[in-house]
Amino acid sequence: MKRTIKEEIVLFSSVLKWILLASFTGLIVGVGVSIFLSILSWAIDVGEKYNYTFLLLPFAFFISSYLTVYFAPDARGHSMEKVIEAIHKHGSIIPAAVIPVKLLATVITIATGGSAGKAGPCGQIGAGMASLFARLFRLEENDRKKLVICGISAGFATVFGAPIAGSIFGVEVLIVGSLLYDMLLPSFVAGLTAYQVSSYFELFYLHSPVALSGLEETLLLKVMVGAILFGFVSVLLIQGMREAQRFFGRFNIWLPLKAAGAGALLAFLAIIFGRECLGLGLNTISYCLHGGSVYWFLPFLKILFTSITLHGGGSGGIVMPILFVGSTAGAILGPVLNVDPPVMSAIGFVCLLAGAANTPIAASIMAVEMFGPSIGPYAAVGCVVTYLITGYRSVYPSQVLAIRKSSSLEAQIGEEIHLAKPSYRHREKTIVGIFTSLWRSKGRSG
């Protein structure tokens, strides 16, 4: 009996400890991220008053690159990758300088038209604030890791207005195919607290309820077909980012000067193709979610613009561009598959996030929080299909792989996903084996 009482006292103390720590983390991150989003919104409004603000992109990229190179190198590129890397490799220590530098560099990049997102910076700023808080109170490494994950969850809950999805995202994004169950309570508390705090700032959210009546098998089949295609788009997005990184890596020149050249290239492309893919793209996403139609090449153009921005020297996040690509791809596929465009746009919105970031659970929950419960079953199936089709790829190369996505593909479990190196393992008398055998015989006969 005494042993049971002692066990319960320890568990109660642990629960109380993490409720208090996570609540305080959610509070400070909610305030910090809300201030960042308010500043960013103001800067974007100022930039939109002038038609040719995007011509300042070379100067904006130069300043952004200069700030990150000389004051906080971890603030370069698309944010969350550095946070994941810090958790897995650097004891969850994020330099304090990242917080102001990421804020300033992101505002400069996006306000002048850089194609980047605000979710990643919110996650990195939140993680940075949590890491600083943990170090000030001299928390041990494991507790510091938990607090940093709380910071990610709080940041994402604030930026999307989806506290449960944001909380799960912080737990799910670190390891592909595994959830950190010991992180669920603190992440939920931090996410919900940050969301409540952000409500006082009256931030804009992309919530767009979709009404569907019951579960329709025909629609479910169409969603699965769409999800497969979204998987291929996800692969293209990830590969586009990789190719841009290789391309800009070839130029061995001063980084701020290289960034200015990338800004000039982006401004030139905007003159040729238009400015729809510049900035956050919130208007286009909202337009698609409400049934608007777009040109077929818009998702691919966004991939190009974002790749140049984030690997050319700009600073920001990758999640909003992912959502832009997904929602526009869905709007295009809707009429093709004879599905209501707002429904397929919403499905694409979450499917691309599930595939490109390897977060199908968070993306499925986000669908319910942002688009209503009736879309939940379709979104869940679609997210898992896109996640599988994307394969062993990610916009976050430092994610650790915990499972194989197919028993017929060998991969290095426990390694970072970019080191997975999948290889096909032929197995007789399986559906996969039969299909590959037919494909091989067809190739020989051809």
Phi, psi and omega in degrees: 000317179298322180297319179296315180297318179298317179300316182292325178296316178298314181296319178298317179297320179295316179298314180297318179302312185282335173295317181291311181297316181292323179296316180293320177299314178300323180295307184290323179290319178302316178293311183298314181291322178297321176296316177302313181295325178293318178296316180298316179299318178297315181297321178295318178299319178295315181296325182286349178288342182242132186291335188243030177300328183296343177290347177276000183306318178302319180289322180296315180294323178300312181294315180301315180293319180299316180298314184287323181294317188260346183239327181201084181304331180290350179272359179289157171067216190254051157059282192298332179301319180291327178292313179299319178297319180296321180291317184280331190239337189238028175064026179062026177266119179243121182305139182298331181297339180300324186298301180291324182293317179297319179301307185293314182296321179292316179299315180297317182295308187285322183296333179267358175116002178301136183276089181212176184244172180253347183290314179302310176302323177297317178295319181288320177297317178298316179295321179296318178295319179294320179296318178297316178299316181296322180287324178299324180263010173053045178286148178292167189302316182296319178291325178296320177299314180298320182292322178296320177296322174301321179297319176299310182300316180296320179296315181288324177298322181290315187288329182260348186065031181229083189297322181287314178298318179298319179295316180292324180302315180299329181275326188274332190287343185284320186231124182284116177093015181208142175250140178273094187297330179290350180262354186298310182299304180298325179294316178298315181297314180296316181296314181294321178295313180299320179296318178297319178296316183294336181297337179284344181266356178052054180283157179273132178236151184271032181292129182214086185304137178245130181258118176233142182258106176069180181262116181256124183296322181297315179296321180298319178296318179295322178296321179294321175298314178299321181296324176297316179294322176298327177298319178293323177295321178299317177300317180297320179297312181297317181293324178298319178296319180296316182295322178296320178297318178294318183299309182288337177291343180286339184268105183271069180230171180305127188303315178299324178291320175299319179297321178298321177296320178295321177296320177296320178297318180295318178296320178297315179296325179293325177295322183283312188259354182099171188257013184295333182263007176276160175068203181290325182079021183298322181297319180292318178300312180298321179299316179292319180293342178256015172101006180287155179253149181225166177292148185298334185270357186299316178301322182287327176294322178296321177300316179297311182298318182291320179299318178294317182297307189281334178255355178267346178138349177285168181231139181168201181245170180253344187292314179299317173301323177300315181293324176299311180299317181294315182292321179289321177297321178294320179297327178285319183285334182309301180297327181295319182266005181059046176241142178309120185308318178299324179294311182291329176294318178294320178296315178297323178308310183274329181296318180297323177294318179300318183282308186290328182256357182058045181230066184293328181289312179299319180295321179296317178293323177301321179302317180292317182290327185263331186240359177101158185292334185293336181272352186307307182300318180293317181296319181298313179296314181299317181297317180293318179298313180297319177302318180288317182295328180297333175075208184270063180222160178194151171286350177244087186299339182276359174301141179265133182275124182251342181219163171267136181282344175210139179290349179265000177240112176284141178209159184279097178291139180089355178262163172298147190296331179286350177257006186299321179047066182295143177224142184284133176244107183289132177231123180290154174060033171238159181300316179297317180297320179296315180298315181292325178295317177297320180296318180294318180293325178293321179295320179293320181290331179286000000 
